Amino acid sequence: MTTAVAKKKVPANSNRKLEFKANDHVVYPTHGVGKITKVEEQEVAGHKLEVFVITFEKDKMTLRVPTAKAKAIGMRKLSSPDVVSSALNTLKGRARIKRTMWSRRAQEYEAKINSGDLVSIAEVVRDLHRASGQPEQSYSERQLYEAALARMARELAAVERIDEPSAVKRVEGALLKKAA
């Protein structure tokens, strides 16, 4: 019985199909959109480990993610056009701001941004957006808003193959449509 299990495990590891490959754009939940530059094998603590090498151009950062853990940590492909349009529609809805303390709401917003889910990020952008006639944002509100806006714009730019400033304009355009 144990030999059958051992035989099953070996082919599963060596011949498994990787979900991501070099030059794919992926979303890493806590960092946003990055590009897999290569898949390489490294030796860590005496063990051979296959890793995705992901670069985040905007942050000037390189991340190495074990291929076996990529799915478990929430790494995913770019959103489909359907998810993008759903996120843009979310921006047009009414802001749902809970009447809880700001510190609690800020934690929830931060969790939504770091979830990597485009629709959740759109909810943060929608909830923290301030139109010209509304009261000024606090520093922490503005920081969270800008982080969510940048994260959403990067994914939108990668999905639609446009530059980031155009993606920001597109997001802000959707936000203004709700005000009209």
Backbone as a chain_set.jsonl record, in Angstrom:
{"seq": "MTTAVAKKKVPANSNRKLEFKANDHVVYPTHGVGKITKVEEQEVAGHKLEVFVITFEKDKMTLRVPTAKAKAIGMRKLSSPDVVSSALNTLKGRARIKRTMWSRRAQEYEAKINSGDLVSIAEVVRDLHRASGQPEQSYSERQLYEAALARMARELAAVERIDEPSAVKRVEGALLKKAA", "coords": {"N": [[0.832, -1.189, 0.0], [1.907, 1.281, 0.834], [3.917, 1.581, -1.077], [2.505, 2.027, -3.418], [1.41, 4.514, -2.94], [3.729, 6.063, -2.758], [4.706, 5.78, -5.372], [2.723, 7.096, -6.764], [3.044, 9.746, -5.944], [5.522, 10.626, -7.02], [5.331, 10.892, -9.981], [3.364, 12.875, -10.012], [4.601, 15.151, -8.999], [6.835, 15.549, -10.731], [5.864, 15.587, -13.37], [3.79, 17.36, -13.436], [1.511, 19.824, -14.7], [2.27, 23.151, -14.963], [0.439, 25.94, -13.841], [1.034, 28.527, -14.456], [3.283, 30.313, -16.618], [6.456, 31.402, -18.012], [6.639, 34.873, -18.843], [3.935, 35.331, -18.393], [1.409, 37.476, -17.12], [0.594, 37.969, -13.79], [-1.44, 38.058, -10.8], [-0.424, 38.841, -7.678], [-1.592, 38.524, -4.493], [-0.862, 40.409, -2.313], [0.785, 42.233, -3.581], [-0.052, 42.948, -6.119], [-0.148, 43.342, -9.714], [2.185, 41.477, -11.494], [4.955, 40.243, -13.48], [5.82, 37.086, -14.656], [9.061, 36.242, -14.993], [10.697, 34.048, -15.316], [10.837, 30.463, -14.741], [12.5, 28.82, -12.329], [14.936, 26.561, -10.839], [15.883, 26.317, -7.515], [18.175, 25.87, -4.792], [17.277, 25.467, -1.567], [18.029, 25.445, 1.733], [19.176, 22.891, 1.419], [17.272, 21.561, -0.077], [15.849, 20.981, -3.272], [14.041, 23.352, -5.06], [11.406, 24.419, -7.018], [10.73, 27.502, -8.453], [8.687, 30.383, -9.218], [9.815, 33.261, -10.774], [9.001, 36.428, -10.198], [8.555, 39.665, -11.391], [7.94, 42.949, -10.281], [7.462, 45.67, -11.826], [6.735, 48.364, -11.235], [7.204, 48.605, -8.476], [9.839, 48.008, -8.377], [10.76, 45.396, -7.688], [11.544, 41.99, -7.045], [10.149, 38.811, -6.805], [10.22, 35.554, -5.475], [8.405, 32.728, -5.853], [7.448, 29.636, -4.612], [6.544, 27.062, -6.851], [4.751, 25.1, -6.08], [3.302, 26.306, -4.061], [2.006, 28.472, -5.134], [-0.763, 28.595, -5.908], [-2.032, 28.199, -3.444], [-1.363, 30.48, -1.969], [-2.807, 32.349, -3.202], [-2.125, 33.411, -5.647], [-2.932, 34.411, -8.922], [-4.184, 34.298, -12.327], [-4.565, 37.127, -14.586], [-7.578, 39.058, -14.297], [-10.629, 38.145, -15.943], [-12.242, 39.669, -18.84], [-14.965, 39.868, -18.148], [-14.944, 39.976, -15.325], [-13.564, 42.344, -15.015], [-15.387, 44.197, -16.143], [-17.442, 43.866, -14.323], [-16.201, 44.837, -12.023], [-15.834, 47.511, -12.789], [-18.501, 48.252, -12.975], [-19.172, 48.046, -10.304], [-17.959, 50.295, -9.316], [-19.732, 52.25, -10.052], [-21.825, 52.091, -8.328], [-23.535, 52.962, -5.207], [-21.675, 54.345, -2.506], [-20.841, 52.298, 0.206], [-20.557, 52.89, 3.274], [-19.691, 51.817, 6.348], [-20.807, 52.52, 9.651], [-18.747, 52.316, 11.543], [-15.834, 52.506, 13.685], [-13.065, 54.346, 12.333], [-10.557, 53.047, 12.361], [-11.199, 50.318, 12.385], [-12.636, 50.086, 9.962], [-10.573, 50.82, 8.22], [-8.829, 48.659, 8.497], [-10.425, 46.662, 7.353], [-10.627, 47.635, 4.736], [-7.936, 47.531, 3.975], [-7.532, 44.762, 4.075], [-9.237, 43.985, 1.988], [-7.939, 45.185, -0.197], [-5.518, 43.781, -0.162], [-6.459, 41.269, -0.703], [-6.469, 40.758, -3.353], [-8.59, 40.456, -5.019], [-10.32, 41.759, -7.674], [-12.911, 42.946, -7.745], [-13.414, 43.417, -5.024], [-11.388, 45.263, -4.509], [-12.308, 47.294, -6.133], [-14.589, 47.988, -4.691], [-13.428, 49.231, -2.466], [-12.211, 51.434, -3.711], [-14.506, 52.724, -4.65], [-15.88, 53.246, -2.204], [-14.106, 54.958, -0.869], [-13.732, 57.079, -2.542], [-13.786, 60.553, -3.202], [-15.86, 63.058, -4.304], [-15.738, 66.31, -5.9], [-17.339, 68.099, -4.375], [-17.442, 67.044, -1.842], [-16.434, 66.478, 1.65], [-12.971, 66.881, 2.655], [-10.492, 64.236, 2.448], [-9.0, 62.259, 5.044], [-5.501, 61.794, 5.831], [-4.844, 59.03, 6.031], [-7.078, 57.862, 4.836], [-6.813, 58.822, 2.232], [-4.395, 57.602, 1.527], [-5.109, 54.855, 1.522], [-7.092, 54.913, -0.454], [-5.592, 55.732, -2.711], [-3.82, 53.582, -2.906], [-5.576, 51.454, -3.462], [-6.702, 52.391, -5.859], [-4.424, 52.484, -7.529], [-3.713, 49.758, -7.548], [-5.972, 48.633, -8.77], [-5.959, 49.977, -11.222], [-3.539, 49.079, -12.346], [-4.079, 46.372, -12.838], [-6.239, 46.594, -14.584], [-4.987, 47.965, -16.698], [-3.154, 45.994, -17.516], [-4.878, 43.918, -18.314], [-6.407, 45.1, -20.376], [-4.442, 45.946, -22.022], [-3.424, 48.617, -22.022], [-1.89, 51.8, -21.157], [-0.914, 52.71, -17.789], [-1.752, 55.363, -16.817], [-3.96, 55.829, -18.533], [-5.646, 53.798, -17.713], [-6.173, 54.619, -15.094], [-7.603, 56.944, -15.63], [-9.813, 55.781, -16.823], [-10.945, 54.348, -14.682], [-11.491, 56.473, -12.927], [-13.301, 57.833, -14.539], [-15.463, 56.051, -14.537], [-16.153, 56.288, -11.873], [-17.044, 58.937, -11.784], [-19.303, 58.784, -13.334], [-21.197, 57.694, -11.663], [-21.774, 59.798, -10.022], [-23.093, 61.556, -11.635]], "CA": [[0.0, 0.0, 0.0], [2.76, 2.473, 0.895], [4.664, 1.723, -2.33], [1.59, 2.604, -4.406], [1.304, 5.94, -2.631], [5.005, 6.668, -3.109], [4.784, 5.829, -6.833], [1.784, 8.108, -7.222], [3.548, 11.084, -5.654], [6.652, 11.006, -7.867], [4.926, 11.476, -11.254], [2.563, 14.081, -9.795], [5.508, 16.281, -8.815], [7.754, 15.783, -11.835], [5.187, 15.808, -14.651], [2.577, 18.177, -13.324], [1.419, 20.981, -15.598], [2.25, 24.403, -14.21], [-0.671, 26.793, -14.249], [1.611, 29.771, -14.956], [4.539, 30.109, -17.331], [7.243, 32.623, -18.217], [5.993, 35.98, -19.565], [2.539, 35.526, -17.987], [1.128, 38.477, -16.092], [-0.172, 37.344, -12.715], [-1.764, 38.934, -9.675], [-0.009, 38.34, -6.374], [-2.552, 39.259, -3.664], [-0.4, 41.557, -1.54], [1.631, 43.142, -4.362], [-0.692, 43.363, -7.359], [0.21, 42.724, -10.991], [3.602, 41.262, -11.778], [5.199, 39.42, -14.666], [6.723, 35.963, -14.405], [10.168, 36.33, -15.941], [11.15, 32.681, -15.586], [10.624, 29.433, -13.727], [13.837, 28.279, -12.112], [15.098, 25.653, -9.711], [16.849, 26.82, -6.541], [18.394, 24.994, -3.646], [17.021, 26.186, -0.325], [18.245, 24.574, 2.899], [19.474, 21.53, 0.983], [16.186, 21.006, -0.875], [15.633, 21.611, -4.57], [12.747, 23.992, -5.061], [11.077, 25.086, -8.273], [10.102, 28.772, -8.106], [8.364, 31.388, -10.219], [10.486, 34.532, -10.517], [8.019, 37.432, -10.604], [9.031, 41.038, -11.215], [6.939, 44.008, -10.153], [8.171, 46.805, -12.415], [6.402, 49.61, -10.541], [7.812, 48.601, -7.143], [11.249, 47.608, -8.525], [10.863, 44.282, -6.757], [11.495, 40.64, -7.607], [9.628, 37.876, -5.817], [10.352, 34.147, -5.865], [7.292, 32.005, -5.241], [7.494, 28.2, -4.92], [5.461, 26.694, -7.767], [3.764, 24.284, -5.361], [2.523, 27.147, -3.149], [1.437, 29.624, -5.846], [-2.227, 28.606, -5.837], [-2.446, 28.287, -2.037], [-1.213, 31.845, -1.452], [-3.778, 33.205, -3.877], [-1.636, 33.945, -6.925], [-3.894, 34.062, -9.966], [-4.038, 34.952, -13.626], [-5.29, 38.388, -14.666], [-9.031, 38.913, -14.332], [-11.257, 38.056, -17.267], [-12.976, 40.896, -19.171], [-16.227, 39.883, -17.401], [-14.656, 40.432, -13.967], [-13.2, 43.758, -15.14], [-16.605, 44.995, -16.319], [-18.152, 43.79, -13.047], [-15.506, 45.759, -11.117], [-16.144, 48.876, -13.228], [-19.893, 48.496, -12.578], [-19.151, 48.229, -8.855], [-17.584, 51.693, -9.074], [-20.873, 53.128, -10.326], [-22.807, 51.942, -7.258], [-23.436, 53.895, -4.079], [-20.676, 53.995, -1.498], [-21.41, 51.67, 1.403], [-19.613, 53.154, 4.357], [-20.239, 51.391, 7.639], [-20.657, 53.514, 10.719], [-17.857, 51.81, 12.588], [-14.648, 53.347, 13.864], [-12.212, 54.383, 11.155], [-9.489, 52.044, 12.443], [-11.783, 49.03, 11.994], [-12.9, 50.161, 8.521], [-9.28, 50.851, 7.534], [-8.35, 47.271, 8.47], [-11.235, 45.934, 6.361], [-10.214, 48.103, 3.407], [-6.597, 46.984, 3.737], [-7.721, 43.335, 3.793], [-9.818, 43.882, 0.65], [-6.897, 45.517, -1.17], [-4.537, 42.692, -0.17], [-7.075, 40.009, -1.125], [-6.159, 40.57, -4.767], [-9.842, 40.32, -5.761], [-10.539, 43.037, -8.352], [-14.186, 43.54, -7.353], [-13.225, 43.93, -3.655], [-10.575, 46.474, -4.626], [-13.222, 48.3, -6.698], [-15.449, 48.445, -3.59], [-12.633, 50.17, -1.668], [-12.092, 52.657, -4.509], [-15.834, 53.358, -4.634], [-16.22, 53.729, -0.863], [-13.201, 56.013, -0.415], [-13.668, 58.171, -3.524], [-14.399, 61.82, -2.803], [-16.159, 63.975, -5.4], [-15.245, 67.661, -5.6], [-18.156, 68.789, -3.379], [-17.462, 66.33, -0.56], [-15.374, 66.879, 2.586], [-11.606, 66.419, 2.386], [-10.129, 62.953, 3.044], [-7.875, 62.258, 5.983], [-4.29, 61.262, 5.218], [-4.915, 57.563, 5.923], [-8.098, 57.547, 3.828], [-6.241, 59.1, 0.92], [-3.389, 56.569, 1.272], [-5.807, 53.625, 1.155], [-7.75, 55.158, -1.742], [-4.584, 55.73, -3.773], [-3.302, 52.212, -3.026], [-6.605, 50.66, -4.148], [-6.808, 52.902, -7.223], [-3.236, 52.041, -8.266], [-3.797, 48.307, -7.715], [-7.018, 48.37, -9.751], [-5.515, 50.511, -12.519], [-2.493, 48.204, -12.897], [-4.675, 45.169, -13.404], [-7.032, 47.034, -15.732], [-4.026, 48.263, -17.765], [-2.595, 44.731, -18.008], [-5.934, 43.155, -18.993], [-6.834, 45.781, -21.605], [-3.231, 46.331, -22.751], [-3.318, 50.073, -22.137], [-0.94, 52.282, -20.151], [-1.522, 52.913, -16.473], [-2.53, 56.611, -16.701], [-5.244, 55.649, -19.227], [-6.463, 52.939, -16.852], [-6.619, 55.461, -13.974], [-8.662, 57.812, -16.184], [-10.984, 54.934, -17.048], [-11.529, 54.086, -13.366], [-12.062, 57.728, -12.432], [-14.468, 58.099, -15.378], [-16.558, 55.224, -14.027], [-16.541, 56.873, -10.581], [-17.776, 60.177, -12.038], [-20.618, 58.442, -13.9], [-22.159, 57.458, -10.577], [-22.146, 61.099, -9.454], [-23.978, 62.242, -12.585]], "C": [[0.876, 1.252, 0.0], [3.547, 2.655, -0.405], [3.785, 2.347, -3.416], [1.466, 4.117, -4.194], [2.588, 6.653, -3.056], [5.131, 6.794, -4.635], [3.862, 6.909, -7.388], [2.337, 9.513, -7.058], [4.646, 11.523, -6.618], [6.198, 11.581, -9.208], [4.14, 12.781, -11.072], [3.467, 15.302, -9.652], [6.335, 16.57, -10.061], [7.048, 16.119, -13.153], [3.986, 16.73, -14.571], [2.666, 19.388, -14.239], [1.351, 22.23, -14.736], [1.133, 25.285, -14.745], [-0.163, 28.092, -14.864], [2.901, 29.454, -15.692], [5.243, 31.451, -17.517], [6.488, 33.592, -19.124], [4.504, 36.142, -19.291], [2.473, 36.691, -17.004], [0.249, 37.785, -15.063], [-0.481, 38.388, -11.643], [-1.347, 38.211, -8.401], [-0.803, 39.16, -5.365], [-2.013, 40.504, -2.955], [0.449, 42.553, -2.327], [1.011, 43.6, -5.678], [-0.146, 42.636, -8.579], [1.72, 42.657, -11.157], [3.733, 40.384, -13.002], [6.175, 38.318, -14.308], [7.826, 36.047, -15.452], [10.706, 34.948, -16.288], [10.728, 31.755, -14.462], [11.983, 28.775, -13.552], [13.853, 27.34, -10.92], [16.182, 26.22, -8.807], [17.032, 25.791, -5.448], [18.245, 25.837, -2.384], [17.123, 25.191, 0.816], [18.431, 23.112, 2.485], [18.382, 20.867, 0.166], [16.095, 21.735, -2.199], [14.196, 22.123, -4.605], [12.538, 24.695, -6.397], [10.299, 26.356, -7.925], [9.764, 29.586, -9.349], [9.143, 32.647, -9.824], [9.571, 35.608, -11.092], [8.611, 38.817, -10.37], [7.838, 41.978, -11.175], [7.649, 45.29, -10.563], [7.971, 48.083, -11.602], [7.113, 49.708, -9.189], [9.301, 48.278, -7.17], [11.56, 46.454, -7.573], [10.809, 42.967, -7.53], [11.088, 39.693, -6.49], [9.823, 36.462, -6.344], [9.3, 33.355, -5.092], [7.415, 30.523, -5.602], [6.288, 27.802, -5.781], [4.368, 25.909, -7.059], [2.846, 25.132, -4.487], [1.762, 28.271, -3.851], [-0.079, 29.71, -5.7], [-2.705, 28.83, -4.397], [-2.339, 29.714, -1.486], [-2.115, 32.83, -2.184], [-3.282, 33.832, -5.172], [-2.597, 33.489, -8.022], [-3.551, 34.764, -11.267], [-4.785, 36.279, -13.58], [-6.786, 38.117, -14.745], [-9.527, 38.834, -15.767], [-11.954, 39.374, -17.569], [-14.313, 41.006, -18.431], [-16.024, 40.424, -15.988], [-14.299, 41.917, -13.987], [-14.454, 44.612, -15.288], [-17.448, 44.978, -15.049], [-17.534, 44.766, -12.043], [-15.818, 47.205, -11.492], [-17.59, 49.229, -12.893], [-20.002, 48.724, -11.077], [-18.84, 49.688, -8.515], [-18.772, 52.641, -9.223], [-21.932, 53.066, -9.226], [-22.627, 52.984, -6.169], [-22.401, 53.402, -3.082], [-21.379, 53.406, -0.279], [-20.407, 51.829, 2.526], [-20.279, 52.789, 5.68], [-19.975, 52.459, 8.678], [-19.846, 52.94, 11.879], [-16.658, 52.746, 12.692], [-13.752, 53.246, 12.64], [-11.141, 53.294, 11.197], [-9.98, 50.664, 12.006], [-12.047, 48.999, 10.483], [-11.6, 50.126, 7.731], [-8.695, 49.442, 7.435], [-9.11, 46.462, 7.427], [-10.841, 46.325, 4.949], [-8.856, 47.524, 3.023], [-6.688, 45.498, 3.372], [-8.295, 43.135, 2.391], [-8.766, 44.167, -0.425], [-5.923, 44.354, -1.297], [-5.128, 41.34, -0.562], [-6.732, 39.709, -2.581], [-7.403, 40.435, -5.621], [-10.214, 41.681, -6.354], [-11.844, 43.711, -7.937], [-14.102, 44.106, -5.927], [-12.415, 45.219, -3.662], [-11.438, 47.608, -5.173], [-14.152, 48.842, -5.619], [-14.712, 49.469, -2.725], [-12.508, 51.501, -2.411], [-13.409, 53.429, -4.457], [-16.13, 53.995, -3.275], [-15.353, 54.908, -0.417], [-13.092, 57.188, -1.389], [-14.399, 59.399, -3.003], [-14.611, 62.675, -4.042], [-15.755, 65.383, -4.965], [-16.038, 68.364, -4.506], [-18.137, 68.169, -2.0], [-16.322, 66.781, 0.349], [-14.028, 66.233, 2.234], [-11.348, 65.074, 3.071], [-9.018, 63.153, 4.072], [-6.677, 61.652, 5.258], [-4.4, 59.75, 5.011], [-5.968, 57.12, 4.914], [-7.527, 57.713, 2.425], [-5.206, 58.037, 0.549], [-4.05, 55.259, 0.812], [-6.478, 53.76, -0.212], [-6.738, 55.063, -2.884], [-3.988, 54.34, -3.984], [-4.293, 51.34, -3.804], [-6.73, 51.088, -5.613], [-5.637, 52.417, -8.075], [-3.303, 50.543, -8.548], [-4.819, 47.947, -8.802], [-6.574, 48.811, -11.144], [-4.45, 49.622, -13.148], [-3.087, 46.959, -13.528], [-5.501, 45.501, -14.641], [-6.121, 47.297, -16.93], [-3.466, 46.975, -18.363], [-3.633, 43.929, -18.797], [-6.26, 43.781, -20.344], [-5.666, 46.256, -22.461], [-3.186, 47.831, -23.061], [-2.31, 50.54, -21.096], [-1.685, 52.623, -18.861], [-2.294, 54.232, -16.329], [-3.907, 56.523, -17.401], [-6.195, 54.8, -18.384], [-7.0, 53.735, -15.663], [-7.761, 56.364, -14.447], [-9.952, 57.017, -16.376], [-11.716, 54.653, -15.73], [-12.204, 55.345, -12.834], [-13.293, 58.131, -13.239], [-15.683, 57.319, -14.905], [-17.058, 55.771, -12.69], [-17.398, 58.135, -10.787], [-19.166, 59.909, -12.613], [-21.662, 58.212, -12.82], [-22.66, 58.784, -10.001], [-23.168, 61.802, -10.333], [-25.415, 61.736, -12.5]], "O": [[0.614, 2.186, -0.757], [3.818, 3.791, -0.794], [4.276, 3.114, -4.243], [1.424, 4.891, -5.151], [2.533, 7.73, -3.649], [5.613, 7.813, -5.131], [4.194, 7.562, -8.378], [2.134, 10.373, -7.915], [4.69, 12.694, -6.996], [6.638, 12.674, -9.562], [4.248, 13.689, -11.896], [3.125, 16.38, -10.139], [6.517, 17.735, -10.414], [7.592, 16.866, -13.967], [3.243, 16.866, -15.543], [3.748, 19.905, -14.515], [0.476, 22.353, -13.878], [0.913, 25.364, -15.953], [-0.842, 28.694, -15.696], [3.542, 28.438, -15.42], [4.683, 32.505, -17.213], [5.791, 33.18, -20.051], [3.863, 37.003, -19.894], [3.36, 36.869, -16.169], [-0.715, 37.103, -15.409], [0.133, 39.454, -11.592], [-1.84, 37.128, -8.086], [-0.703, 40.387, -5.372], [-2.655, 41.554, -2.997], [0.8, 43.609, -1.802], [1.503, 44.547, -6.291], [0.263, 41.478, -8.501], [2.431, 43.648, -10.983], [2.746, 39.846, -13.503], [7.23, 38.574, -13.727], [7.566, 35.936, -16.65], [11.122, 34.705, -17.421], [10.32, 32.192, -13.385], [12.552, 28.238, -14.503], [12.93, 27.316, -10.105], [17.269, 26.564, -9.27], [16.164, 24.952, -5.206], [18.991, 26.792, -2.165], [16.385, 24.207, 0.857], [17.904, 22.207, 3.132], [18.542, 19.72, -0.25], [16.244, 22.955, -2.256], [13.261, 21.416, -4.229], [13.385, 25.467, -6.847], [9.317, 26.296, -7.184], [10.435, 29.503, -10.378], [9.126, 33.046, -8.66], [9.384, 35.698, -12.305], [9.11, 39.109, -9.284], [6.87, 41.828, -11.921], [8.345, 45.916, -9.763], [8.932, 48.798, -11.317], [7.573, 50.784, -8.807], [9.958, 48.27, -6.129], [12.488, 46.522, -6.768], [10.115, 42.853, -8.54], [11.609, 39.76, -5.377], [9.612, 36.204, -7.529], [9.299, 33.315, -3.862], [7.481, 30.188, -6.785], [5.152, 28.165, -5.474], [3.191, 26.035, -7.396], [1.722, 24.721, -4.2], [0.954, 28.953, -3.22], [-0.618, 30.776, -5.401], [-3.667, 29.563, -4.164], [-3.133, 30.11, -0.634], [-2.178, 34.007, -1.827], [-3.954, 34.696, -5.736], [-3.021, 32.334, -8.049], [-2.743, 35.692, -11.305], [-5.548, 36.534, -12.648], [-7.205, 37.058, -15.212], [-8.919, 39.388, -16.683], [-12.235, 40.136, -16.644], [-14.753, 42.113, -18.118], [-16.822, 41.228, -15.505], [-14.684, 42.663, -13.087], [-14.576, 45.645, -14.629], [-18.101, 45.971, -14.73], [-18.251, 45.439, -11.303], [-16.044, 48.037, -10.613], [-17.882, 50.378, -12.561], [-20.836, 49.511, -10.627], [-19.379, 50.245, -7.559], [-18.814, 53.701, -8.599], [-22.84, 53.897, -9.194], [-21.692, 53.783, -6.201], [-22.267, 52.202, -2.844], [-22.376, 53.943, 0.202], [-19.517, 50.997, 2.703], [-21.289, 53.373, 6.072], [-19.01, 53.215, 8.573], [-20.222, 53.069, 13.044], [-16.496, 53.66, 11.884], [-13.683, 52.203, 11.989], [-10.848, 52.681, 10.17], [-9.256, 49.928, 11.335], [-11.727, 48.02, 9.808], [-11.525, 49.477, 6.687], [-8.13, 49.074, 6.405], [-8.514, 45.668, 6.698], [-10.731, 45.473, 4.067], [-8.652, 47.085, 1.891], [-5.997, 45.036, 2.464], [-7.885, 42.216, 1.681], [-8.708, 43.475, -1.442], [-5.541, 43.979, -2.406], [-4.391, 40.37, -0.737], [-6.706, 38.55, -2.994], [-7.292, 40.311, -6.84], [-10.401, 42.647, -5.615], [-11.88, 44.933, -7.791], [-14.663, 45.167, -5.655], [-12.713, 46.154, -2.919], [-11.317, 48.751, -4.731], [-14.474, 50.03, -5.625], [-15.302, 50.461, -2.298], [-12.678, 52.567, -1.818], [-13.419, 54.641, -4.245], [-16.574, 55.141, -3.202], [-15.818, 55.765, 0.334], [-12.431, 58.182, -1.089], [-15.488, 59.298, -2.438], [-13.656, 62.986, -4.754], [-15.464, 65.614, -3.791], [-15.463, 69.161, -3.765], [-18.749, 68.703, -1.075], [-15.358, 67.39, -0.114], [-13.971, 65.18, 1.6], [-11.903, 64.796, 4.134], [-8.215, 64.081, 3.981], [-6.829, 61.062, 4.189], [-4.082, 59.247, 3.933], [-5.782, 56.123, 4.216], [-7.724, 56.869, 1.55], [-5.14, 57.613, -0.605], [-3.612, 54.638, -0.156], [-6.437, 52.837, -1.026], [-6.986, 54.404, -3.893], [-3.684, 53.961, -5.116], [-3.9, 50.583, -4.693], [-6.849, 50.244, -6.502], [-5.832, 51.987, -9.212], [-2.988, 50.103, -9.654], [-4.573, 47.079, -9.64], [-6.789, 48.101, -12.126], [-4.454, 49.427, -14.363], [-2.669, 46.533, -14.605], [-5.465, 44.77, -15.631], [-6.44, 46.9, -18.051], [-3.319, 46.871, -19.581], [-3.311, 43.332, -19.824], [-6.377, 43.074, -21.346], [-5.864, 46.889, -23.498], [-2.946, 48.247, -24.195], [-1.911, 49.756, -20.235], [-2.903, 52.799, -18.847], [-3.392, 54.228, -15.771], [-4.891, 57.077, -16.913], [-7.399, 55.053, -18.347], [-8.151, 53.553, -15.265], [-8.761, 56.528, -13.748], [-11.045, 57.521, -16.122], [-12.944, 54.711, -15.667], [-13.337, 55.3, -12.354], [-14.23, 58.709, -12.688], [-16.795, 57.846, -14.873], [-18.256, 55.722, -12.409], [-18.357, 58.367, -10.052], [-20.091, 60.696, -12.413], [-22.847, 58.488, -13.012], [-23.802, 58.892, -9.554], [-24.009, 62.553, -9.84], [-26.282, 62.211, -13.233]]}, "num_chains": 1, "name": "protein.A"}
